[in-house]
Amino acid sequence: MSSTKTILVTGSTSGFGRAIAFTFAQHGWNVLLTGRRKERLDELEQELQTEFGTSVLTLCFDVQNREQTQQVLKDLPHDWKHIDVLVNNAGLAAGLATFQEGDPDDWDRMIDTNLKGLLTVSRSIVPHMIARKKGHIINIGSIAGKGAYLKGNVYCASKAAVDILSQGMRIDLLPHGIKVTNVSPGAADTEFSLVRYHGDVAAAAKVYEGYEPLHAQDVADVVYFAATRPDHVVLNDIVVTPLAEANPMYWHKELRN
């Protein structure tokens, strides 16, 4: 591989992750992409190589599986261990219920992906960044991590943990010259709601009625901007929402172009 910069994006088979992969590949970066769906990873690899001619490596694993995640990242080819930017994008909301009616299986899935998966991936990659005294970790949080909303309890808690963890990582990695950024998107039209509603297409579609939500590319543009600031500049915390959303509780819908 050349001296071109390399980015690792988890959860890259859809939504923000896929858009981030395309954005960085378009700008000539080497892209290391992970996800659970091998078919989609293979398709994405082919698309990026055909369209941009960039170097692509795909890894199929689930960040919820700590041992598998650690082993796959430990076995990275030597040339791919020089990761300039890690984007911890893998995340989800499972279910929408009051705390007292929540499904513990949904809780485990959210905590194991949104928080523990992020921890495992970061812990595997950080030593290489420390050795080089350089690197950038971008955690995809959520506006849900800035304040709870009805029936969001455990999802909000998992993203609040990402928010405070990003602050702690920034402090701990300060002596090693490693940047840490927390990006907190608001409502975005991706597979997010479809996953939250366990595949109920009609329920998912209603989430985006009456306003124009964020699109995956909007968040990818923010991530690219954060990752390409000068070495002395760190965007520590970024909140990005659609115009209609001030925060998870305050909306003005029927706003569409």
C-alpha positions in Angstrom: 0.0 0.0 0.0 1.0 3.6 -0.6 1.4 6.4 2.0 -2.3 7.2 1.4 -4.2 7.6 4.6 -6.4 4.7 5.9 -9.8 4.8 7.6 -11.5 1.9 9.4 -15.3 2.2 9.5 -17.4 -0.3 11.6 -21.0 -1.0 10.6 -20.2 0.0 7.0 -22.9 -1.9 5.1 -25.6 0.7 5.3 -26.6 4.2 6.5 -23.9 6.4 7.9 -21.1 3.8 7.6 -21.7 3.2 3.9 -21.9 6.9 3.1 -18.7 7.5 5.1 -16.9 4.8 3.2 -17.9 6.3 -0.2 -16.9 9.8 1.0 -13.4 8.9 2.1 -12.9 6.6 -0.9 -13.9 9.4 -3.2 -11.1 11.5 -1.6 -8.5 8.8 -2.2 -8.3 7.2 1.2 -7.7 3.5 1.7 -10.8 2.1 3.4 -11.1 -0.8 5.8 -14.7 -1.8 6.2 -16.4 -4.0 8.7 -19.9 -5.4 9.1 -22.1 -8.4 9.7 -23.5 -8.9 6.2 -20.8 -10.4 3.9 -22.9 -10.0 0.7 -23.2 -6.3 1.3 -19.5 -6.0 2.2 -18.5 -7.7 -1.0 -20.8 -5.5 -3.1 -19.5 -2.4 -1.4 -15.9 -3.4 -2.0 -16.6 -3.9 -5.7 -18.4 -0.6 -6.0 -15.6 1.4 -4.3 -12.8 -0.3 -6.3 -14.6 0.2 -9.6 -15.7 3.8 -9.0 -12.6 5.2 -7.2 -9.8 2.6 -7.7 -9.0 2.8 -4.0 -7.6 0.1 -1.8 -10.4 -1.7 0.1 -10.3 -4.4 2.7 -13.5 -5.8 4.1 -13.8 -7.8 7.4 -17.0 -9.7 8.2 -17.7 -9.9 12.0 -20.1 -8.7 14.7 -18.7 -6.2 17.1 -20.9 -7.8 19.8 -18.6 -10.8 19.8 -15.6 -9.6 21.8 -13.3 -12.6 21.1 -14.0 -12.6 17.3 -13.6 -8.8 17.1 -10.2 -8.9 18.9 -8.9 -11.8 16.9 -9.9 -10.4 13.5 -8.3 -7.0 14.3 -5.2 -8.7 15.7 -4.8 -10.6 12.5 -5.0 -7.5 10.3 -2.4 -7.6 7.4 0.6 -5.5 8.4 0.0 -2.8 5.8 -3.5 -2.3 7.2 -2.5 -1.8 10.8 -1.6 1.8 10.1 -5.0 3.2 10.7 -5.2 7.0 10.6 -8.9 7.4 11.5 -11.2 4.9 13.2 -14.9 5.6 12.9 -16.9 3.6 15.5 -20.2 3.7 13.6 -21.7 0.3 14.4 -24.8 0.9 16.5 -28.5 0.5 16.7 -31.7 1.0 18.6 -33.7 -2.1 19.3 -37.4 -1.7 20.3 -39.3 1.4 21.5 -40.8 0.7 24.9 -41.1 2.1 28.4 -38.4 0.9 30.8 -40.9 -1.3 32.7 -42.0 -3.0 29.4 -38.6 -3.2 27.8 -37.2 -6.5 26.4 -33.9 -7.4 28.1 -32.7 -9.0 24.9 -33.1 -5.6 23.2 -31.2 -4.0 26.0 -28.3 -6.5 25.6 -28.2 -6.0 21.9 -27.9 -2.2 22.2 -25.4 -2.2 25.0 -23.3 -4.9 23.4 -23.2 -3.0 20.1 -23.3 0.6 20.9 -21.0 0.6 23.9 -19.1 -2.7 24.4 -18.5 -3.1 20.6 -17.1 0.4 20.5 -14.8 -0.4 23.4 -13.5 -3.6 22.0 -12.7 -2.1 18.5 -11.1 1.0 20.0 -9.0 -1.0 22.5 -7.7 -3.2 19.6 -6.8 -0.2 17.4 -5.5 2.3 19.9 -2.1 0.6 20.6 -1.1 1.1 17.0 -2.0 4.8 17.2 -0.2 5.2 20.5 2.9 3.7 18.9 2.8 6.3 16.1 1.8 9.2 18.4 -1.0 10.0 16.0 -4.5 9.0 15.1 -8.1 10.0 15.3 -11.1 8.2 16.8 -14.5 9.4 15.7 -17.4 7.9 17.7 -20.9 8.1 16.2 -23.1 8.8 19.1 -26.6 10.3 18.9 -28.6 13.3 20.0 -30.3 10.7 22.2 -27.1 10.7 24.3 -27.7 14.4 25.1 -31.1 13.9 26.7 -33.6 11.1 27.2 -37.0 10.9 25.5 -40.1 8.7 26.1 -39.5 5.0 25.5 -35.8 5.7 24.5 -34.4 4.8 28.0 -31.7 2.1 27.3 -30.9 3.4 23.8 -30.4 6.9 25.2 -28.3 5.5 28.1 -26.0 3.6 25.7 -25.5 6.8 23.6 -25.0 8.9 26.7 -22.2 6.4 27.6 -20.6 7.0 24.2 -20.7 10.7 24.8 -19.0 10.6 28.2 -16.6 7.8 27.1 -15.5 10.0 24.2 -14.6 12.7 26.7 -12.7 10.2 28.8 -10.8 8.8 25.8 -9.9 12.4 24.8 -8.4 12.9 28.2 -6.6 9.6 28.5 -5.2 9.8 24.9 -4.1 13.4 25.2 -0.4 12.6 25.9 -0.3 10.4 22.8 -1.4 13.0 20.3 -4.6 11.1 19.4 -7.7 13.0 18.5 -11.2 11.9 19.7 -14.4 13.3 18.3 -18.0 12.5 19.3 -20.6 13.1 16.5 -24.2 13.1 17.6 -26.7 13.1 14.8 -30.4 13.7 15.2 -33.2 12.0 13.2 -31.8 10.6 10.0 -33.5 8.6 7.3 -31.4 5.4 7.3 -32.2 1.8 8.3 -32.2 3.0 11.9 -36.0 3.0 12.4 -36.5 -0.2 10.5 -34.2 -1.9 12.9 -35.7 -0.3 15.9 -39.2 -1.5 14.8 -37.9 -5.0 14.1 -38.6 -4.7 10.4 -42.0 -3.0 10.5 -41.7 -0.9 7.3 -44.9 1.1 8.0 -43.9 2.1 11.5 -40.4 3.0 10.4 -41.7 5.3 7.6 -43.9 7.3 10.0 -40.8 8.5 11.9 -39.9 10.7 8.9 -43.3 12.1 8.1 -43.8 15.9 8.1 -40.2 17.1 7.9 -37.0 16.5 6.0 -34.7 14.3 8.1 -30.9 14.1 7.9 -29.5 11.9 5.2 -26.6 9.6 5.6 -24.4 11.8 3.4 -25.0 14.8 5.7 -23.4 12.9 8.5 -20.6 11.5 6.3 -19.7 15.1 5.3 -19.5 16.1 8.9 -17.2 13.1 9.7 -15.0 13.9 6.7 -14.7 17.6 7.8 -13.8 16.6 11.3 -11.2 14.1 10.1 -9.4 16.5 7.8 -8.8 19.5 10.1 -5.2 20.5 10.6 -3.2 18.5 13.1 -3.6 21.1 15.9 -7.4 21.3 15.6 -9.8 18.9 17.3 -13.6 19.0 17.0 -14.4 17.4 20.3 -18.2 17.2 20.1 -20.5 17.8 17.2 -24.3 17.8 17.3 -26.1 17.8 13.9 -29.9 17.7 13.5 -32.4 18.3 10.8 -33.9 21.8 10.8 -37.1 20.6 12.2 -35.5 19.1 15.3 -34.1 21.3 18.1 -33.6 18.3 20.4 -35.3 14.9 20.9 -38.3 16.5 22.6 -38.8 19.7 20.5 -39.9 19.5 16.9 -41.6 21.7 14.2 -42.8 19.3 11.6 -44.4 19.9 8.1 -41.1 21.4 7.1 -40.2 20.1 3.7 -38.4 21.6 0.7 
